Amino acid sequence: MKQNVLQKKHLTRRQFLVSASALAGGLSLRLLPVAGLASATAAAQDNAGELSPWLVIQPDDTVVVTVPTPEIGNGASTQQAMNIAEELECAWSKVRVEFASYSREYRTPGSYAVGLQPFFGGHSTDHARMPYTLQLGASARERLKMAAALRWGVPVAEITARDSVLTHVPSGRTVRFGEVALAAAAVQLESEPALKPQSDWRLLGKGKPHKLQLPDVVRGTAVYGMDVILPNMVYAAVLQCPVHGGLLKSHDPDAVLGMPGVKAVVVIDPAATVGSPVPADPTFGFEGSQCHSGVAVIAEHYWQAKTALDALPVTWAPGLGTFWESEKKIHQRQDKVLQKWGGAALTKAGDVNGVQAATTVEATYRTPFSEHAAMEPLNGTAQYTESSLELWHPTQDMQQAFWVAVDESGLAPEHVHFHQTMVGGGFGRRVIGDDVRTVVAVARQYPGVPVKVIWSREETTRQGSYRTMLAARYKAGLDEQGMPLSLQSETCFSGMELSLGYTDMAYAAAGAIPNVRIATSKLPLHIATGAYRAPCYNSHAFTVETFIDECAVAAGIDPLQYRLRLLANWDPAWSDCLRIAAEKAHWGQALPPGQGRGIAISNWPHSGSKQAGSTVCAVARVEVTPAGKLIVHQIDFTFDCGRVVNQDAVLSQLQGGIIFGLNMALNEGLTVSDGAIVEANFDSLPLLKMGDMPEINIHFDALSGHDRFAIIGEAPVGPIGPAIGNAIFQATGKRVRSTPFRKQDLSWS
């Protein structure tokens, strides 16, 4: 992925100045990089009466935190508000969040761009962004205190702030934040205040507030992309070539233009992209954001558009994608690639070919294309004119969406205005922006009115940007004691390639295996792939942890003890996670025939580094009937992300990740037929139901207390599949090397 140039800025507290402006009778504050101060001041003067980038305190004490991160259900926007509130000392009940405008960032660079992927729906505890937002709250607090001190003619040191109230301690006088917000706007701080020590935190790490958007979600007033309704809006239903990369060959608009409500039929042409008139800065680049060739019917209402689309005569030129007639053919070609051991070695140590092994273990593993199956189908709304573009969209990354819209429209960035909505499930599908581009492409051909573009569930599924299909071959040489002398592996990617959790696997990084060659190779396909909740790591965890388990079995060593030996000189948190998960799951206790326990451990996104990322461990207890029916009874889960700032938020992220990992391992796997994806709606996409849920026990005991607040939403998907697969082996003696498990023969006797 392309690195955003804004990520290269490392801002220290001494590099910040405080800019303040009075807005609507309140206080508006922002921390700005020194280099951007002049332009930022001009922007503030030009936009009097509007929200400023980060923080507004209104006369009624309402604290409005404007966040650059979309809300995809993970609570990232709430966490940033918590960071500010901790130092601001406002009443949490007074806090609300709004989504930022990327247009403000374009006009005043640095207004929001702090930390890793600053406009992505996550990373609220990023090592740069978290101190930045804490500092923002501290600066606002000190300005308010100074304003109160000037009002009373007392030393500022005699003023305290707590729960949106400023108190003069000697006299007992009080004033609300909102009452002095206007005066605070005129205050200039000589230097940035020091942050509180973490031991003095009252909200972070101690409070458990719900996500700020939840009341609106429960009341049905939260606005998702599908909820956008604008005056004079029309609707477009989309149909794109079922074979990715294929083209529209012919269609007959006259056959449907007379149908009720139909306004127009437009062509979605990947070659018609206008291009950005200025150097663009999308977070992840434009690769993968291209439109898929297709048509759209525009009508007064969606059902009119959909009905006409279904009646529209269309033929396709599917192209070379039909060569891949099935997944079996893809597997065969991947195997041919892996047979050569010819991939690029990214991790090397010693000489894997010079080892005299007592035992050799070798296996190949596979994971399939998978659909994100987000609750909200793909959609977006745009109004295009020759001089402007306004876009409402449930993207996962505002910066990416903004620049894709600029690129597709050809308009100057200052004439493109992006409105972030709530996101009804992302999981990576709404990152790269092919849906954004299609919305703009359709609206550009029906200018002057808002056009809401909607993909049906079937089109959402078949026009996916799927989890990468991969195959991985492993070979290990074991010594007389059963421990690995060598590890050779190669993963063949058929889609987006990301090697986190594979080429940096802890077993190699720990130094316990003297001879290592970890390689990658590619089998390019036409099928679109992209980010999918911890991209590729969700597959690597399965291949690595299943193979390590096979080595343990071949060595005749308990799988838990085998891992502990390999990781003995590694970050102790890994061993703690293993031991505590095993203890909580009653590892080693006898089970009835047909039942088994399995264990797996992984880390996202820093497997090869100590005290970094989130280390996660799962122990699964399963039952397999002789006929092959699989029942997952229990998951015990431990983790180390250093520390946590909102225990309930972490708990919900772990629970959601575990369930996502369960469904990924048990059910998810798309079918390819003549180059096209077969599955369309939920009748062919089996998903876990409440009655399918195992007992899930999440244990906080393995938290190391290391001073980091690592991201936690993606890591838990990793160890679930291999833990279940390893438990299936213990229950049946059958080793499962491919997912989903529903497609495997698990019968035994």
N, C-alpha and C positions, 0 to 999 in steps of 0.2 A: 504494500500500500504506500502511496505517496505521502511523505511527511509534510504536514502543514508547516509552512515557514514560520508561522506564529508560535509554533511549539518551541522554537529555538531561543525564545526570549526567557531568560532566567532572571526574575525580578526579585530583588531583596527589599526589605522594608525601607532601607535608606534610599532606594531608587524611586519611591513613591512620593508624590505630592497629592495634596487633597484639593479637589475642586468642588465648590458648592454653589448651588443656585437656588433661589427661592422659586418654588413652583406651586401655584394654587394655594398660597398661604402656608405651605409646609416646607420641609427641608428635603432637598435632593442631594445625595452625596455619591461620589464615585472616586475610586482610586485610579489614577492614570499613570502609565509609564511616562517618565520625564520627557522622553522624545516626542510624545504625542500631545503634550500639554497645550501648545499654542492652538493647534487645530481643534482640540477638544473644547477649549474655551470659546472659540468662535462658534462651534456647533451648539454649545449650550445657549449662547446668546441668540442664535438664530431660531431656537426651538423653545423659547420661553412658553410656559403653559403646558408642555408635554412632559411625559415621564422621562427622567434621565436614566442612564444605563442600569444602575444597580438598585438603588434604594430610595424610596420616597416615604417620608413620615408625614401623614396628613393631620390636619387640625384636630380631628377626632381621635388621634393616637393610632389610627390604622397604619400598620407598617407594610408597605407594598415592596416585595422583593421581586425584581424583574430578572428572570433566569434565562440563560442562553441554552439550556438543555431541555429538549422535548421530554414530556412525561409519558413514558411507555408502560407505566404500572410498577416501576421499580422504586419509586419514591425519590429519584435523584433531585427533583426540584425542591421537595420538602427538605432534603438533607442540606442543600445549600442555604435555604432559609434558616435552618437550625444553626448552621455555622455562624451566620450573621447575628442571629438572635442571642447566641451564647455570649458574645462580647458586647452587644448592644444593650443587654439587660432590659429588653422590652418584655411585656406580657405576651406569652405565646399565643393567647387567644386573640391578640390583635394582629397577628401576622397572616398575610395572604400572599400568594405568588401569582405572577403573570409571566407570559412568555415574552422574551425579548424580540426585537426586530433585527434581523441581520443587516438591514439597510443602515441602521445606526453604526454597526461595526464597519461597514464599508466606508461610510462617510468619515468616521473617526476610528481608525485602526487602533486596536488595543482596548477598546471599551469593554469587551467581553472575553477576548481571546487570551485566556490564562489556562495553562496546564495542557494536558494531553487531550487532543480532540475536543476543544472547548465547546463545540456546538452539537456534540453527540449526546444521546440520551443516557448518560451515565457518568462515572468518574467523579462523583461529587466529593469524594474524599481523596482525590488526586493530590500528590505531595506538593504540587504548586498551587492548585486551586483552593484547597482547604485553608492554608494559611492566608491566602489572599482574601477570602471571604471573612475569615476571622478578623483580619486587620481592618476590613471595611466596617464591620460592626464596632470595633474598638474606636475607630476614628469618629464615627457618628456619635457614639456615647460621650466622648470627650468634648465634642463641639456643643452638644446639648448641655453638658455640665458647665462649660464656659459661659454659655448664654444665660443659664440660671444664676451663675455667680455674678455676672454683670448686672443682671436684673435686681439682685438683692444687695449688690455692693459688698460681697464677701469673698474671701479667698476660695478659689476653685477646689482646693484641697479639702474644704469643709463640706463639699457636695458629694452625695452618693446617688447612684442610679440603681433602681430595682423595680422590675415589673411595670415599666413605662412611667415611673414616677421619680422625680428628682427631689431629694430631701436635703435641706440645710441642717446638718446634724446638731449644731449647738442650739438653734432656735426651734427646730421642729417644723419649720416652714416647708411646704411642698408645692410642686408645680408639675403638671403633666407634660410628657414629651411634646404633645401636639401644641401646647400653649406657648412653647418657646422655640418651636421648629423654625419659624420665620426668622427670629433673631439669630438662631444658630447658623443660618445660612450666611451671615455676615462675618462669622468667626473664622479666623485663619490660625491654624495650628503651626507652631514653630517647628515641631517634629512629630513624627508618628509615635503614638503611645505604644508601650510594650504590651504584649498579649498576656493574658492571665496564665499562670501555670495550670497545667491540666488537672492538678489536684483541686483547683478551685472551680472547676466546671460544675455548673448546676443543671444544665440541660443535656449536653453531650455526654454520652456514656451512662447517663442516669435516667433521663426522661425517656418515655416510650410513646411519643406523639404519633397519632395516625397520620397518614398521608393527607396533606391539606386539601387535595381535590376530592377526597372520599365523600364528604357530604353532597357535593354536586353530582357525583357519580350515582349515589344512592337515590337522590331526588330526580335523577334523569335530566338535570340541567347542564351537565358537562357537555362541551361541544367537541365531538370527534369529527373526523373528516366527513363521515356520512351525514352528520347533523347540520352541515353548512347549508343554509337557505338564504338566498339573496333575491332582491327584486328583479323580476324579468328573467329569472334563471331558466335555462333549458337543460336537458339531460342527454347524455351520450352513452350508448351501450357499445362495448368494444368487442371485436372478434379479431384474433391474430392467428397467424399461420401456426397450425398445431405442431409442425416440425420447426423447431427453433432454427433460425437462419434462412428459412424458406421465404418465398416472396408471394405477394398477391399476383395471380395470373390474370384473373378477370372477375368482374362483378357487374350486376345489372341494377343500377340505382332506380331506373324507371319502374321496376317491379314493385317497389315499396314506397316511392315518393307520394303516392296517392293515399296511403294508409292513414288512419286517424292520427292527428297530432304530429306527423313526421315533418320535420323542417329541412333536413339535408342528409346526404350521405357523403362522408369524407374518407379519403384514403390516408392511412398512416404509412408514410414512406420514410424508411431510415435514411435515405439519401437526400432528403429534403431539409435536413438540419442546416440552419443558417450559419451558426458558429458565433462565438463570442467576439464582440468588436474590440475587446481589450484582453490582455493576458489574464487568464482565469486562475482561480485558486480554490478548486474543489478539494475537500478534505481527503478524498480517496482517488482523485483523478476521474477521468471520464470513461475509462475502460469498463465495460459492462453496463454502462448507462444508456446504450443505444436503444432506440425503439425496435420492437419486433414488428415486422410488416403486417398490416392488417387494414381493417375498415371500421368505421364507427357510424352508427345511425344516431342522428340528433332529433329529439322530439320534445314536445311540451312536457311530457312526464316520462319517468324511467320505463314503466311497463310498456308504454307505446313504443319507445325506442327498442326495448328488448324484443317485443313481439315482431316488429319490423325486421330487426336484425336476424331473427330466426327464419324469417321468410325470404331473406335476401339471397339470390343465387350467387354463389362465390366458388371459384376454383383457385387452387393453389399450385405453385411450382415449388415443391418441397425441397429441392436441391439435394446435395450430397448426404444430408443427414439420414436419409432412408437406408444408407449402407449399414447403419447400426440397427439391425432388425430386431435385436433383443438384448437383454442384459447378458445373456450367456455369451454372445459374440464379443461383448466388451470384456467380459472376464477372460475369455480365451486370449484376446490381444494383450491384456494386462499381464497375463501369465507369461506370454512370450517375451515381453519387456523384462520381467523380473528374472526369467531364466538366465539372462546374460550377466547378471550382477554388474551391469555397466553404468549404473546411475552415478550422478555426481556425489562424491563423498563430502559431506558437510561437517562431519565429526570423525576424527581419526586419532587413534593411539596404537602404538605397537604394530604388530603384523598378524592379522587374523589368519593368514594362510600358512604361517609357520608354526601353528599350535598343534601339539600332539595331544589330542583329547582322549580321555577315557570313555566319554559318552558324548554323542552328538544329538542335539535336539533341533529339529527343523520343522517349520510350519508356515502356512500362508493364511492370511486373514483378509476379510472383506467387509466393507460397510457401503451401503447403497446411497443413491440419490434419495433425499428426503425433502418433503414439503413443509414449510413453516406452519401452515394451517392456522394462521392468526384469526382471531374471532372477527375482526373487521376486514371485509374484502378490500382489495385495492381500489382506491378512489382518489379523486382530487377535483378541485374546482378552480377555474381560471377565467379571467376576463382580459382579453387581448384587444388592443387597438394598435394603430401604426406607431403610436408614441408612448405606449405604456403597457405594462403587464402587472396584473394583480393576481396572486395565487394563494389559495387556502389548501393546506395539505398536511396529512398526518405523517410527516417524515420522521426518521430517527436522527437526522443530522441536518440542521438548518443551513449550515454553510454549503454542504454538498447540494442540497435542494436548490438553494439560491443560484449557484453557479450553473447547475444543469438548466435551470429555467432561462438564465441569461444566454447560454449556449444555444438552446433550441429556438429561442425567440429572435436572437440577433440584436436585441435592444441593449442600449447602454445600461450598465448596472444601476445607475441612479434612477432609471425609469422602471425598475423591477421592484415590486414590493411583495414580500413573502409574509404570510400569516400562518403561524404554527397553530395547529389544533391538537387536541388530545389524540393519543395513538392507541387504537384498539388491538394491541399486540404487535410486536415488531419481530423479535428474535433474529434480527439481521436482515429480514426481507425488505425493510423500508429504508435501507442505508444508501444503496448505490445510486438510486434515482431514475431507473428506467421508467418507473411509473410516473414520476414527475415529468419526464421528457414527453411521454405519451399524452399526458393531460395538456401540456402546452401545445403540442403538435396538433391536437384536435381543436383546441380553442382558437388557435391561430387561423384556422380555416373557417371559423364562424365568429368573426370579430364583433365587438361592440356590446355583447351581453355576456353574463356569467354562464359558463358551460360546466356542469357537473359531470365528470367522466367516471363511469362505474364499470368495473369488471365483475361479471357474475362470479359466483363461487367456482363454477367450472373453469372459467377463464383465469381466475386468480390461481387455481391449482396448476393448470396446464401452461401458464405463462410465468412459471416460477423462476426464481434465481436460487437454485436448490443447494442443499448440502452436497459438497464434493463427494463423488464416488471414488473410493480408493481401494487398492489392494496392497498388502504389505507382506513381504517375505522376511522371515527371521531364521537365523542359524546360530547356535551357540555350541561351543566346545566346553564340556565340563571336566573338572579334574577328578581325581580319585575320591575326593570328599563330596563331590557333587556341585561344587561352586564353579561359576563360569570363568574360564581362562580367556574366552573370546566371545565377542558378540558381533555378528554381521547382520545388517538389515538394510532393506531397500523398500521404500514406499513409492508406489506408482500412482500419481494423482491424475484423475480425469476431471479436471476442473480447477477452480481456484486453489492455489497452493499456499499453505501456511504450515510451518513445521514446529510451532511452539508445542512443547510436550513430547516431541519426538527426537529431533536432532539434539535437543538439550535435556534429554531424559536424565533424571536424577541418578539412575543406576550407573550411567556412564560418567556423569559429572562427579560422582562421589569417589571415583578412582578405584573401586573394588574390582573392576574388570580391566585387566592390563592391556588387552588387545581389542580394539573397537574400530568398526567401520560402519557408520550410519549414513546412508545415501538416499537420494531422491531421484525420481525419474517421472516422465510425463507421457500420457497417452491422450492427446488433445481430442476433444469431442465438440460437437456443435451445441450441445445442451448447456443452457445458461446456468452458471453456479455463482455462489456468492457467500456472504457472511451467514452463518447459521449458529447461533448461540455457542460461543467459544469456537470460532471457525477451525475446523480440522482437528483441533485438540480433542473434540468429542469422539473422533475416530481413533486418534493416536492412543488415547487412554485405554481404549478397548484392545488394540493390538499389542501395546506394550505390556499391559497388566495380565492379559491372557497368556502371553508367551512366558513371562516370568513365572506364572503359575505352572505352566507346563514344565519349565526347568525344575521347579521345586518337586513336582511329582516324579520326574525322571531321576532326581537325586535321592528320592525317598525321604525328603525333609518336609516338615510341616510348612505350608505356604506362608504362614505368619512369621515363623522363625527364619525362613529363607529371606524374606524381605528385610527383616531386622538385621540380619548378618550383612546383607548388601549395603544397607544404609547406616551401618554402625558409625562411620566417620562422617556422616552427613549432618545437616541441620537436625538437631535433636527433636524439633517439633514433628518431623516426619515419623520418627519412632514413637513419640508420644501419641500421635493420632492413631497409629496402628495398634498400640497396646491398649489404649482406652477403648477404642471401638471394639476390639476383640473381647475385652473384659465385659463391656456392657452387653455384648451379644452372646455371652456365655460360650465363647470359643472353646472347643475341645470337649464340650459335653456331648454325650451320645444322643443321637436322634433316631427316630423310627426309620425303617427301610423306605427308600424313596424320598427322603429329605436330606438336605445338605446345606452347609454354610460355605460362602465364598467371600474373599476379601480382595480389595483393590485400593490403590492410593494414587493420587495424581496432584498436579499443581497447575493453576492458571494465574497469570501468564508467564511465570518465572520458574519453571521446573528446574532449570540448571543453576539457580542461584540460591544461596542460603538466606533465610530470613527475608524472603521477598514473595510477593504474590500471595495467593491463598492455597494452602495445602489442604486437601480434602481426602477423607478415607471412608469407605463404606463396607459394612459387613451385611450380606444378604442371606436370609434363610428362606429356602424355597422347598417346594414339594413338587415332584413330577410323578403323575400316575403311570402305571405300566403302559397305558395307551398313549402316553405322551402329552397329557394336559399339564401345563405349567401353572403353578400357583406361587406367587411371591407372598410369603407370610409376613416378613419383617425386614426392615432396613434400619440398621444402627449406623449413625453418621457422626463423625468427628471432623473438626476443622481447625485450622490456625490461619487467621488473617491478621495476626498481631493483636489488635484491639478492636472493639466495636464501639460505635457512637450511638446506635439505636438498636437495642437488642431485638425488639419486635420486628423492625425492618429487616434485620439480618435473618431472623428466623423465617420470615415469609419468603425471602429470596432463596434461602436454602431449601425450604419445602417445595417451592415452585420449580427450582432447578432439579431436585430429586425426581419429581413427578415427570418433568420434561425428559429427563434421562431414562426413566422407566419406560415411557411410551416410545422413545427413540429405540431402545433396545428390544422391546417386545413386539412393536407393531410397525414402525416406520420403515418403508421401503417402496419406492415407486417402480412401476413396471414400464419398460420401454418396448414399443412395438412399431417397427418400421420407422424408427427415429423419433416417434412422438411419445409423450407421456400418456398412459392409459387412464389413470385415475382422474376423477373429476370432482366429485362431491364427497360428503362425509360417509355416504353409503359404501364407498370404496376406499376410504381413508380411516381405518379403525383407530379409534382413540380410546384411551382409558376412561372408564366411568367411575363414579364415586364408589360403586360396589366392587370395583377391581382394586381399590387402593389397599396396599399392605399397611401394617402398623409401621409408622415412621417415627423413629426416636432420634432427635437431634441433641447431641451432647456438647456443651460449651466447655467441658473440662480440659480440652487440649489447647485452649488459647494460651499462647506463650506470653502475652503481655508486651511483646516487642513493640516499639514505638512506630507502628505503621497502621494504617486503616485500609487494608488492601481491598480491591473490588471483589465482590462475593457472588454476584448474580450468575456468572457463567461457570465458575469452577465446579459446582456440584453435579453438572451433567456428566462429568468425566468418569468417575469410578463406578457408577451405578451398573452400567451394562456389563463390564468385566466381572464385577462382584457377583452378579446373577449368573453369568456364564460359568464362572468358577464354582459356584454353588451347584449348578446343574451337573457338572462333572462329579462332584462329591456325592450327589444323589443317585446318579445313573451310571457313572463310568464313561459317559459320552462327552467328548470335548466339542464344544460349539465354537466354530471359528468364523462364523458369519452372522450378521444381523440382517433383518429382525428375527428373533427367535421363533415367532409364529410360523415362519416358513421352513423351520428345521424339523427334522424327524427326531423327536425326543423320546420315543417309545423305548421301553426296556423290559427285560424279564429276569 
